[in-house]
Amino acid sequence: MKHFGASSRTTLLCLYCVALMILMAEYWNFMGNSVNSTLTPTSPSILYHDYCVHYDIIAPPVTDFDRIGQILHVSADMLDHRINEQVFASRIRAKDSGTGPARGHKLFILAVQLKRLRRNSHAVARHLRAHVIFARSWSQNCTVPLTSMRSEAAECEKLEVTLEQVALYPANLARNVARMFSATKYIIITDYEHLFNEGFEATVRTVADTRLAEKPQTMLVYRIFEIDEKVTVMPRDKAELEKLYDSGSAVVFHSKYYPGKD
C-alpha cells in the first residue's frame, strides 16, 4: 500500500478546496436565480377575498425571526429599482411585499422582473419576500395560463390609470396578504419609498420587547415625514430631519391634506 507524501496531500487538499469553492458558487447562483423565483401555471396560490394570491414568488433562503418585517405594497406598473433602494437603505431588512394587481402576460413579466431584481441585488435576494395578487374574475381557479409565458426581456409597462382604478386598488388587502405571509416576530406597515433613520429597528425592537411583554395587545405608532423630491440625500437621523423640517423641505405626512393636524 502506497503512502502519499506531504506534497501529494497538499495537492489533494487544494483540489478539495477548489471543488468546495465551485460547489458554493453554484449553490449561491442557484439560490439567487432559481429558488422560489418564477411564476408558473402551477405556482402555489390561495384565494383570499375574491383575489388570487401567488405567494413567495421570490423569498429569502433564510429568515431571521427576531426582526421587524416591513410590510409594503406596490402596483405592478410601479415596481422598479426603488424596491432595491428600499431594501438596502431602509434599515429594516426583512421585507414582505404584496404586489398587485396584474393580469395576463404581465404576471409573467412581473415575476421575471422580481427575479431580475433578486439576481442583481444581494440585499433583495437575502431579505425580500414577494407575492403577486390579482382579481379572481381574471382566472376562476387562480392559475396562470401558459400563454402568459413570454419573453424574459420584457418590462412592466407604465400605464395611465383612471381615478376609478385607483379607488379599486386593493391596498389594504395587499398589506394583509404580506402580513399573513410574514416570517418575523414583529411587523411594521409602510408604503413604497418609505425609509427609516439609522438605528430605528434596534430601538423600536427593544421598546417592543419591553412594552409588549407588559401589554401584549399594544400597538406601537410613530410619526412619518414627507421629504421634498428636490432633496437628493435622505436624512439619516433626527438632527438631519429637523434641519429639513425647519427649512420647509420636510413636512409631516399628509399635513398638506389635513392642515392643522400636525
ZAMARGU-4260 file (C-alpha; in steps of 0.2 Angstrom, whole numbers, plus 5000, padded with zeros to 4 digits):
<rodrens>
0) 5000/5000/5000 | 5007/5016/4995 | 5008/5032/5006 | 5005/5049/5000 | 5019/5062/5003
5) 5017/5079/5010 | 5016/5087/4993 | 5003/5075/4987 | 4992/5078/5002 | 4994/5097/5000
10) 4989/5095/4981 | 4974/5084/4986 | 4969/5097/5000 | 4970/5111/4987 | 4959/5101/4975
15) 4946/5098/4988 | 4946/5117/4992 | 4944/5122/4974 | 4930/5109/4972 | 4921/5116/4988
20) 4923/5134/4981 | 4915/5129/4965 | 4900/5120/4974 | 4897/5135/4985 | 4897/5147/4970
25) 4885/5135/4961 | 4874/5135/4976 | 4873/5154/4978 | 4870/5155/4959 | 4856/5143/4961
30) 4848/5152/4976 | 4849/5168/4968 | 4841/5163/4952 | 4830/5148/4954 | 4823/5146/4971
35) 4805/5152/4973 | 4809/5165/4959 | 4797/5161/4944 | 4778/5162/4942 | 4772/5147/4934
40) 4754/5140/4930 | 4756/5128/4945 | 4765/5140/4957 | 4757/5139/4975 | 4742/5150/4977
45) 4727/5154/4988 | 4710/5163/4986 | 4708/5177/4998 | 4693/5188/4997 | 4690/5186/4979
50) 4708/5189/4975 | 4721/5176/4969 | 4737/5176/4978 | 4753/5168/4971 | 4764/5169/4986
55) 4783/5168/4989 | 4786/5172/4970 | 4803/5176/4977 | 4808/5173/4995 | 4824/5173/5006
60) 4833/5157/5008 | 4834/5160/5027 | 4823/5171/5038 | 4829/5179/5055 | 4813/5178/5066
65) 4819/5191/5079 | 4817/5206/5067 | 4804/5218/5061 | 4797/5214/5045 | 4792/5229/5034
70) 4775/5226/5026 | 4773/5236/5009 | 4763/5235/4993 | 4766/5242/4976 | 4756/5240/4959
75) 4764/5230/4946 | 4767/5245/4934 | 4776/5255/4948 | 4788/5241/4953 | 4806/5246/4948
80) 4823/5249/4955 | 4816/5258/4970 | 4812/5242/4979 | 4831/5238/4979 | 4834/5255/4986
85) 4821/5252/4999 | 4828/5235/5005 | 4846/5242/5005 | 4843/5259/5013 | 4828/5257/5024
90) 4837/5249/5039 | 4823/5237/5041 | 4829/5222/5031 | 4815/5209/5032 | 4803/5213/5018
95) 4786/5206/5014 | 4779/5214/4999 | 4761/5212/4991 | 4762/5216/4973 | 4746/5219/4963
100) 4735/5219/4953 | 4742/5212/4937 | 4734/5201/4923 | 4738/5191/4908 | 4756/5191/4902
105) 4760/5205/4914 | 4760/5191/4928 | 4775/5183/4920 | 4784/5199/4916 | 4781/5204/4934
110) 4789/5188/4940 | 4803/5190/4929 | 4806/5207/4935 | 4806/5202/4953 | 4818/5188/4948
115) 4830/5200/4939 | 4829/5212/4955 | 4834/5197/4965 | 4848/5192/4954 | 4855/5210/4953
120) 4854/5214/4972 | 4861/5204/4986 | 4850/5213/4998 | 4834/5209/4988 | 4840/5190/4987
125) 4843/5190/5006 | 4828/5200/5013 | 4814/5202/5000 | 4798/5191/5000 | 4786/5195/4987
130) 4768/5189/4982 | 4758/5193/4967 | 4739/5197/4969 | 4726/5198/4955 | 4707/5198/4954
135) 4698/5181/4954 | 4687/5187/4940 | 4703/5186/4928 | 4706/5167/4932 | 4692/5157/4941
140) 4704/5144/4948 | 4719/5156/4951 | 4730/5148/4938 | 4741/5157/4926 | 4739/5151/4908
145) 4754/5145/4898 | 4750/5159/4885 | 4756/5171/4898 | 4774/5165/4897 | 4783/5177/4886
150) 4800/5185/4884 | 4810/5187/4899 | 4817/5203/4892 | 4800/5212/4894 | 4797/5225/4907
155) 4781/5230/4917 | 4773/5244/4907 | 4769/5261/4915 | 4751/5263/4912 | 4739/5278/4913
160) 4726/5274/4926 | 4709/5281/4929 | 4703/5288/4946 | 4691/5273/4947 | 4706/5261/4945
165) 4715/5270/4959 | 4700/5269/4970 | 4698/5250/4967 | 4716/5246/4970 | 4716/5234/4985
170) 4730/5242/4996 | 4724/5235/5012 | 4721/5218/5005 | 4739/5218/4999 | 4745/5223/5016
175) 4735/5209/5024 | 4742/5197/5012 | 4760/5202/5015 | 4756/5202/5034 | 4749/5184/5033
180) 4765/5178/5025 | 4777/5187/5035 | 4790/5177/5045 | 4796/5189/5058 | 4792/5192/5076
185) 4786/5210/5073 | 4779/5219/5058 | 4778/5237/5053 | 4766/5243/5039 | 4773/5255/5027
190) 4771/5262/5009 | 4783/5262/4994 | 4798/5273/4996 | 4796/5273/5015 | 4813/5274/5023
195) 4819/5274/5041 | 4833/5283/5051 | 4848/5274/5057 | 4845/5263/5072 | 4826/5263/5070
200) 4824/5245/5070 | 4835/5241/5085 | 4827/5255/5095 | 4809/5250/5091 | 4813/5231/5094
205) 4819/5235/5111 | 4804/5245/5115 | 4793/5232/5108 | 4801/5218/5118 | 4798/5228/5134
210) 4781/5235/5131 | 4773/5220/5123 | 4779/5209/5137 | 4769/5220/5149 | 4754/5223/5137
215) 4753/5211/5123 | 4739/5220/5114 | 4748/5236/5112 | 4751/5244/5095 | 4766/5255/5093
220) 4764/5270/5082 | 4777/5283/5075 | 4776/5299/5065 | 4782/5300/5047 | 4788/5314/5036
225) 4787/5318/5018 | 4804/5324/5010 | 4804/5336/4996 | 4809/5327/4980 | 4822/5340/4977
230) 4832/5333/4992 | 4845/5321/4985 | 4852/5314/5001 | 4839/5307/5014 | 4841/5312/5032
235) 4850/5298/5042 | 4844/5304/5060 | 4833/5316/5069 | 4845/5330/5068 | 4846/5330/5049
240) 4827/5328/5048 | 4825/5343/5060 | 4835/5354/5048 | 4825/5349/5033 | 4809/5352/5043
245) 4815/5369/5048 | 4819/5374/5030 | 4802/5368/5024 | 4810/5353/5014 | 4801/5340/5026
250) 4783/5341/5032 | 4773/5329/5042 | 4765/5316/5032 | 4748/5321/5024 | 4749/5338/5033
255) 4745/5346/5016 | 4729/5337/5015 | 4724/5339/5033 | 4731/5356/5039 | 4732/5359/5057
260) 4733/5341/5061 | 4752/5341/5065
</rodrens>
